[in-house]
Amino acid sequence: MSYNLHKIYGPIISDDESNKIFSFIELELESKKVVEINFEGVVAMSTKSAKRIFGTLYSKLNPEKFYERIHITNASKTLQEIIYDAITNYIDNN
């Protein structure tokens, strides 16, 4: 299943939306092997949002399962860096 963030939340992912996104992905992972998060059209996401969504998932799933089950597509280089930094920061602080 592809979860297109832009179609649901628009071009900017806010901190308030991160809890909704995390809850949806977590629920999808209960019944699906892979969840695709499509960033096409998303231009910005806060580090706090990325940490809440991807840092928490990375910690819960472990690195191997995270990369097997969470597929991030169409993310700009900037968004990729935000997500990577958020995961690294989450690991360092937990």
N, CA and C atoms as an extended XYZ file, in Angstrom:
282
Properties=species:S:1:pos:R:3:atomname:S:1:resname:S:1:resid:I:1 pbc="F F F"
N         0.842       -1.188        0.000 N   MET     1
C         0.000        0.000        0.000 CA  MET     1
C         0.875        1.234        0.000 C   MET     1
N         0.568        2.173       -0.848 N   SER     2
C         1.293        3.434       -0.902 CA  SER     2
C         0.489        4.493       -0.156 C   SER     2
N         1.146        5.173        0.743 N   TYR     3
C         0.524        6.208        1.559 CA  TYR     3
C         1.066        7.546        1.068 C   TYR     3
N         0.278        8.270        0.258 N   ASN     4
C         0.726        9.522       -0.332 CA  ASN     4
C         0.471       10.669        0.640 C   ASN     4
N         1.531       11.128        1.271 N   LEU     5
C         1.400       12.165        2.302 CA  LEU     5
C         0.867       13.480        1.744 C   LEU     5
N         1.308       13.857        0.549 N   HIS     6
C         0.877       15.128       -0.029 CA  HIS     6
C        -0.630       15.169       -0.268 C   HIS     6
N        -1.187       14.064       -0.768 N   LYS     7
C        -2.623       14.038       -1.045 CA  LYS     7
C        -3.460       14.190        0.222 C   LYS     7
N        -2.933       13.730        1.335 N   ILE     8
C        -3.682       13.777        2.592 CA  ILE     8
C        -3.376       15.038        3.400 C   ILE     8
N        -2.092       15.415        3.454 N   TYR     9
C        -1.679       16.499        4.351 CA  TYR     9
C        -1.152       17.745        3.649 C   TYR     9
N        -0.960       17.680        2.348 N   GLY    10
C        -0.434       18.830        1.634 CA  GLY    10
C         1.083       18.832        1.593 C   GLY    10
N         1.682       19.946        1.136 N   PRO    11
C         3.121       19.968        0.890 CA  PRO    11
C         4.005       20.080        2.135 C   PRO    11
N         3.396       20.413        3.279 N   ILE    12
C         4.178       20.569        4.506 CA  ILE    12
C         3.591       19.661        5.582 C   ILE    12
N         4.441       18.793        6.155 N   ILE    13
C         4.012       17.888        7.214 CA  ILE    13
C         4.307       18.555        8.547 C   ILE    13
N         3.256       18.844        9.299 N   SER    14
C         3.407       19.546       10.574 CA  SER    14
C         3.597       18.563       11.723 C   SER    14
N         3.987       19.091       12.855 N   ASP    15
C         4.159       18.277       14.061 CA  ASP    15
C         2.844       17.616       14.467 C   ASP    15
N         1.738       18.335       14.324 N   ASP    16
C         0.428       17.783       14.701 CA  ASP    16
C         0.059       16.570       13.842 C   ASP    16
N         0.424       16.608       12.589 N   GLU    17
C         0.091       15.515       11.680 CA  GLU    17
C         0.953       14.276       11.895 C   GLU    17
N         2.108       14.449       12.517 N   SER    18
C         3.024       13.318       12.674 CA  SER    18
C         2.417       12.187       13.509 C   SER    18
N         1.633       12.517       14.515 N   ASN    19
C         0.982       11.460       15.316 CA  ASN    19
C        -0.016       10.671       14.481 C   ASN    19
N        -0.749       11.353       13.614 N   LYS    20
C        -1.714       10.673       12.739 CA  LYS    20
C        -0.987        9.761       11.757 C   LYS    20
N         0.099       10.246       11.202 N   ILE    21
C         0.868        9.468       10.235 CA  ILE    21
C         1.473        8.243       10.917 C   ILE    21
N         2.078        8.450       12.075 N   PHE    22
C         2.667        7.336       12.816 CA  PHE    22
C         1.614        6.281       13.142 C   PHE    22
N         0.465        6.702       13.643 N   SER    23
C        -0.602        5.758       14.006 CA  SER    23
C        -1.075        4.968       12.792 C   SER    23
N        -1.217        5.648       11.662 N   PHE    24
C        -1.651        4.967       10.441 CA  PHE    24
C        -0.627        3.919       10.009 C   PHE    24
N         0.639        4.288        9.987 N   ILE    25
C         1.688        3.351        9.562 CA  ILE    25
C         1.751        2.161       10.512 C   ILE    25
N         1.683        2.428       11.789 N   GLU    26
C         1.729        1.346       12.778 CA  GLU    26
C         0.562        0.372       12.576 C   GLU    26
N        -0.615        0.914       12.318 N   LEU    27
C        -1.785        0.077       12.064 CA  LEU    27
C        -1.619       -0.733       10.778 C   LEU    27
N        -1.118       -0.105        9.738 N   GLU    28
C        -0.889       -0.799        8.471 CA  GLU    28
C         0.122       -1.931        8.629 C   GLU    28
N         1.132       -1.734        9.450 N   LEU    29
C         2.155       -2.757        9.642 CA  LEU    29
C         1.607       -4.011       10.329 C   LEU    29
N         0.492       -3.868       11.021 N   GLU    30
C        -0.121       -5.035       11.662 CA  GLU    30
C        -0.671       -6.013       10.621 C   GLU    30
N        -1.101       -5.497        9.475 N   SER    31
C        -1.733       -6.366        8.481 CA  SER    31
C        -0.971       -6.470        7.155 C   SER    31
N         0.059       -5.689        6.997 N   LYS    32
C         0.805       -5.699        5.739 CA  LYS    32
C         2.293       -5.882        6.011 C   LYS    32
N         2.956       -6.512        5.047 N   LYS    33
C         4.394       -6.723        5.189 CA  LYS    33
C         5.171       -5.439        4.949 C   LYS    33
N         4.697       -4.637        3.973 N   VAL    34
C         5.421       -3.436        3.565 CA  VAL    34
C         4.458       -2.260        3.495 C   VAL    34
N         4.925       -1.114        3.967 N   VAL    35
C         4.169        0.128        3.831 CA  VAL    35
C         5.058        1.116        3.083 C   VAL    35
N         4.537        1.631        1.982 N   GLU    36
C         5.260        2.632        1.200 CA  GLU    36
C         4.761        4.009        1.592 C   GLU    36
N         5.699        4.868        1.983 N   ILE    37
C         5.360        6.254        2.309 CA  ILE    37
C         5.877        7.113        1.164 C   ILE    37
N         4.939        7.670        0.412 N   ASN    38
C         5.252        8.423       -0.791 CA  ASN    38
C         5.298        9.912       -0.458 C   ASN    38
N         6.455       10.505       -0.677 N   PHE    39
C         6.662       11.922       -0.379 CA  PHE    39
C         6.508       12.827       -1.598 C   PHE    39
N         6.000       12.303       -2.698 N   GLU    40
C         5.844       13.125       -3.894 CA  GLU    40
C         4.991       14.352       -3.576 C   GLU    40
N         5.525       15.526       -3.864 N   GLY    41
C         4.810       16.766       -3.613 CA  GLY    41
C         5.035       17.358       -2.228 C   GLY    41
N         5.647       16.610       -1.330 N   VAL    42
C         5.938       17.135        0.009 CA  VAL    42
C         7.245       17.911       -0.076 C   VAL    42
N         7.222       19.156        0.404 N   VAL    43
C         8.415       19.996        0.326 CA  VAL    43
C         9.084       20.210        1.675 C   VAL    43
N         8.354       19.978        2.770 N   ALA    44
C         8.943       20.215        4.086 CA  ALA    44
C         8.319       19.327        5.151 C   ALA    44
N         9.166       18.967        6.106 N   MET    45
C         8.738       18.190        7.264 CA  MET    45
C         9.678       18.577        8.394 C   MET    45
N         9.129       18.805        9.557 N   SER    46
C         9.991       19.179       10.673 CA  SER    46
C        10.788       17.978       11.164 C   SER    46
N        11.925       18.249       11.755 N   THR    47
C        12.733       17.184       12.341 CA  THR    47
C        11.953       16.485       13.447 C   THR    47
N        11.175       17.242       14.189 N   LYS    48
C        10.361       16.660       15.255 CA  LYS    48
C         9.364       15.639       14.684 C   LYS    48
N         8.728       15.975       13.573 N   SER    49
C         7.794       15.054       12.920 CA  SER    49
C         8.513       13.805       12.435 C   SER    49
N         9.655       13.994       11.787 N   ALA    50
C        10.418       12.858       11.270 CA  ALA    50
C        10.885       11.959       12.408 C   ALA    50
N        11.294       12.571       13.504 N   LYS    51
C        11.738       11.787       14.667 CA  LYS    51
C        10.576       10.982       15.241 C   LYS    51
N         9.433       11.609       15.352 N   ARG    52
C         8.248       10.937       15.894 CA  ARG    52
C         7.843        9.760       15.006 C   ARG    52
N         7.819        9.975       13.717 N   ILE    53
C         7.378        8.922       12.799 CA  ILE    53
C         8.479        7.874       12.605 C   ILE    53
N         9.596        8.300       12.050 N   PHE    54
C        10.601        7.352       11.595 CA  PHE    54
C        11.562        6.910       12.690 C   PHE    54
N        11.893        7.787       13.615 N   GLY    55
C        12.741        7.380       14.732 CA  GLY    55
C        12.056        6.332       15.588 C   GLY    55
N        10.790        6.554       15.880 N   THR    56
C        10.026        5.605       16.691 CA  THR    56
C         9.860        4.273       15.965 C   THR    56
N         9.519        4.316       14.685 N   LEU    57
C         9.376        3.079       13.908 CA  LEU    57
C        10.696        2.317       13.829 C   LEU    57
N        11.774        3.036       13.617 N   TYR    58
C        13.096        2.417       13.526 CA  TYR    58
C        13.434        1.696       14.824 C   TYR    58
N        13.125        2.344       15.926 N   SER    59
C        13.396        1.755       17.236 CA  SER    59
C        12.509        0.538       17.507 C   SER    59
N        11.245        0.642       17.170 N   LYS    60
C        10.292       -0.456       17.415 CA  LYS    60
C        10.563       -1.677       16.542 C   LYS    60
N        10.892       -1.442       15.286 N   LEU    61
C        11.038       -2.543       14.342 CA  LEU    61
C        12.430       -3.168       14.350 C   LEU    61
N        13.422       -2.454       14.698 N   ASN    62
C        14.861       -2.717       14.593 CA  ASN    62
C        15.300       -2.367       13.177 C   ASN    62
N        16.578       -2.083       12.977 N   PRO    63
C        17.023       -1.580       11.668 CA  PRO    63
C        16.687       -2.482       10.483 C   PRO    63
N        16.925       -3.757       10.603 N   GLU    64
C        16.689       -4.663        9.476 CA  GLU    64
C        15.217       -4.664        9.059 C   GLU    64
N        14.323       -4.812       10.011 N   LYS    65
C        12.890       -4.847        9.700 CA  LYS    65
C        12.398       -3.485        9.218 C   LYS    65
N        12.948       -2.419        9.765 N   PHE    66
C        12.565       -1.080        9.313 CA  PHE    66
C        12.789       -0.954        7.810 C   PHE    66
N        13.993       -1.304        7.358 N   TYR    67
C        14.308       -1.147        5.935 CA  TYR    67
C        13.596       -2.171        5.057 C   TYR    67
N        13.226       -3.303        5.612 N   GLU    68
C        12.451       -4.286        4.848 CA  GLU    68
C        10.991       -3.863        4.696 C   GLU    68
N        10.439       -3.238        5.731 N   ARG    69
C         8.993       -3.021        5.779 CA  ARG    69
C         8.560       -1.583        5.502 C   ARG    69
N         9.440       -0.628        5.685 N   ILE    70
C         9.117        0.782        5.451 CA  ILE    70
C         9.850        1.233        4.196 C   ILE    70
N         9.106        1.559        3.166 N   HIS    71
C         9.698        2.036        1.913 CA  HIS    71
C         9.336        3.504        1.731 C   HIS    71
N        10.342        4.333        1.740 N   ILE    72
C        10.171        5.768        1.565 CA  ILE    72
C        10.468        6.083        0.105 C   ILE    72
N         9.482        6.646       -0.583 N   THR    73
C         9.659        6.932       -2.004 CA  THR    73
C         9.448        8.409       -2.297 C   THR    73
N        10.080        8.860       -3.356 N   ASN    74
C         9.923       10.225       -3.887 CA  ASN    74
C        10.247       11.320       -2.877 C   ASN    74
N        11.120       11.023       -1.925 N   ALA    75
C        11.546       12.043       -0.961 CA  ALA    75
C        12.718       12.812       -1.558 C   ALA    75
N        12.669       14.118       -1.456 N   SER    76
C        13.779       14.936       -1.940 CA  SER    76
C        15.020       14.648       -1.087 C   SER    76
N        16.160       15.081       -1.577 N   LYS    77
C        17.404       14.888       -0.824 CA  LYS    77
C        17.294       15.542        0.557 C   LYS    77
N        16.691       16.697        0.616 N   THR    78
C        16.520       17.394        1.893 CA  THR    78
C        15.659       16.578        2.849 C   THR    78
N        14.547       16.052        2.367 N   LEU    79
C        13.682       15.228        3.219 CA  LEU    79
C        14.384       13.941        3.642 C   LEU    79
N        15.152       13.343        2.743 N   GLN    80
C        15.924       12.151        3.106 CA  GLN    80
C        16.895       12.455        4.245 C   GLN    80
N        17.557       13.606        4.168 N   GLU    81
C        18.500       14.004        5.219 CA  GLU    81
C        17.778       14.254        6.540 C   GLU    81
N        16.610       14.878        6.486 N   ILE    82
C        15.827       15.128        7.700 CA  ILE    82
C        15.443       13.803        8.351 C   ILE    82
N        14.996       12.850        7.548 N   ILE    83
C        14.594       11.541        8.073 CA  ILE    83
C        15.800       10.813        8.659 C   ILE    83
N        16.923       10.822        7.936 N   TYR    84
C        18.136       10.169        8.433 CA  TYR    84
C        18.594       10.803        9.749 C   TYR    84
N        18.631       12.136        9.786 N   ASP    85
C        19.041       12.837       11.010 CA  ASP    85
C        18.089       12.548       12.162 C   ASP    85
N        16.814       12.462       11.864 N   ALA    86
C        15.820       12.190       12.907 CA  ALA    86
C        16.017       10.796       13.495 C   ALA    86
N        16.282        9.817       12.641 N   ILE    87
C        16.519        8.449       13.122 CA  ILE    87
C        17.790        8.418       13.972 C   ILE    87
N        18.847        9.033       13.478 N   THR    88
C        20.114        9.061       14.210 CA  THR    88
C        19.946        9.761       15.548 C   THR    88
N        19.266       10.883       15.553 N   ASN    89
C        19.026       11.637       16.777 CA  ASN    89
C        18.181       10.834       17.756 C   ASN    89
N        17.171       10.153       17.267 N   TYR    90
C        16.299        9.348       18.116 CA  TYR    90
C        17.107        8.230       18.786 C   TYR    90
N        17.948        7.580       18.019 N   ILE    91
C        18.768        6.486       18.551 CA  ILE    91
C        19.737        7.014       19.605 C   ILE    91
N        20.366        8.138       19.324 N   ASP    92
C        21.342        8.721       20.241 CA  ASP    92
C        20.719        9.156       21.566 C   ASP    92
N        19.447        9.524       21.531 N   ASN    93
C        18.805       10.066       22.734 CA  ASN    93
C        17.891        9.080       23.436 C   ASN    93
N        17.802        7.855       22.981 N   ASN    94
C        16.922        6.860       23.615 CA  ASN    94
C        17.668        5.578       23.911 C   ASN    94
